[in-house]
């Protein structure tokens, strides 16, 4: 079939589905009785519309997840308003499940042999990112906010706090986006392994750094200082999460080895249980699931079976997760916000490019790592979104402003990030399906 | 226990239970209906029903689509007229007599839906014990379609103009859209995803418009079976996890419906059971239906599709079954299922 005609059919499908969905919602008001509209109706609409949007995105050579995100953004509460905010909140179970599932996938994609081979590059890029991105963004925005009346923050402490937190957010990546693009492109090789390892390692650093920065800022407001027990507590938290992840991995191995039935369903259930367990006990569930996936892949022969099971069931999870994520994105159109967003996205992209090149060059990494691996580190969501919620709740004065601006930043990064990464993967030749 | 945890527990139970119930040499005593019983036990657990009840629509949608997909005109037209004549007479006599009897116990509308619900026959039980008799197998497999046809006529006569117009509109819209989307997907492996989306969308739309999700999805399935080039791919995707999904459905139904523990309830239920079992016993003695007389014992079990019809009627509140009567209906189904399997096993 002609490509253009197929594109037209897909667009028509979206229009038809949207019309029917609107008709159903509208028809409920004609009825005299109160009609309860369940969030599952939204879920059905979102899955169908996002899937078709993903197909349209592929027609333009973009990753499917850009289509899912854009569908969520378009139909979400902030643009067309077809999907109510309360429905997005009601579907949080799927979000929680998807995040754990994605983390297990990421862990499963990390191979010890490859990590050993690329150890120098991974450490070098991670360190250069941590030093240059965090310090670069924090310093740049401290100068901008201190010397210009852009956001009119009340005092120097607020400016310093704002800048430091911007630095931490800039360092964060989106492992879910990275893994989704890698899975879609069926990418394998050194480039893929390095990118994935750096992304995961950086997110662990971000977790620690964020806790330290929050403690530091709180200390500035209350007059106390960061204590050794606090750092010890953060480290203990991470170590326990790693141990819990290892135990979970061993349980997964035992299941694959001795029961070996309905593996896809089991991995999904295990993802959910891990999330619930981590939530109840207070562990880092992403780190835990990552270690679990890593354990299965590297300490047993069950890795390929797990990856196969994941590949069989990843599509519904990705579609729902990214379309819901898209619906949660928001753009702040105020002048100050637009300037901040453009400045942040531009500066971060430049520093990411520079620091990746510097780190890769220091480690004598191949040219493809130096030239193209920066494309993987543009997207930032997931962890960044969680941090925004904490910042908004912790800092009454400027937390809301920070959240509002950074939501726009994340929206922009989430849209351009996957596109750039798919482009980067294409250039390296590691993508088997583009 | 939160609805999320309960749902996960149900999924685990259904996938592990399938091995115990369906993969044994002997069919289990309730012929797959154990899940309904377990679900009824779960009704003792306090849980927010409003969060879980909408899920039933999606299950009904899946079963409706799966059943509709089996209604291929090409295959159905191969059976001769005398077969259909016998099916028609049998179902009509059975339906009218059961309806008349139930009308003594319950309100006529409730009796109508319960009588339709008792029409199907458990294919699992029939296929286990009568696999050598193709006529009986065809007879049992045609019953869900006949029940759906009865349900359709009852729904059309029961509904007001507003509901009816939306009912036909929604069938037409979704049938065309579903075919359109399915035939145009780029990657055939993603068919399951698009089916999940469509089933949820269609069945939840029915919930909003107060239409029968079973009838709408059955009609859409029928349309796809006969007019969609990818009908086989769709059917395989729908059929793949049939048993675990049915089990989760039964667990949910049992838990949400609950059961009354009163002597009147028990007496009413047993009276209907005795009547239905006796009626089938008598009907199978009539030579016109062309079936071995002792086969009545295999045909007593109404099976999972009976529960599906009951749930569909229960969900359409106002025109269907009320919760109390729905519990009674489930009790009758369970008892008939038990009687059928128990007698069949003792003659084995």
Interface residues (C-beta under 8 A of the other chain):
Chain A: X6 X9 X10 X12 X13 X16 X17 X20 X21 X23 X24 X25 X27 X28 X30 X31 X33 X35 X36 X37 X38 X40 X41 X43 X44 X45 X46 X47 X48 X51 X52 X55 X58 X93 X261 X262 X265 X266 X269 X272 X273 X276 X315 X316 X319
Chain B: X4 X5 X8 X11 X12 X15 X19 X50 X54 X55 X57 X58 X162 X166 X170 X173 X174 X177 X180 X181 X184 X185 X186 X189 X190 X192 X193 X194 X196 X197 X198 X199 X200 X201 X202 X203 X204 X205 X207 X208 X209 X210 X244 X318
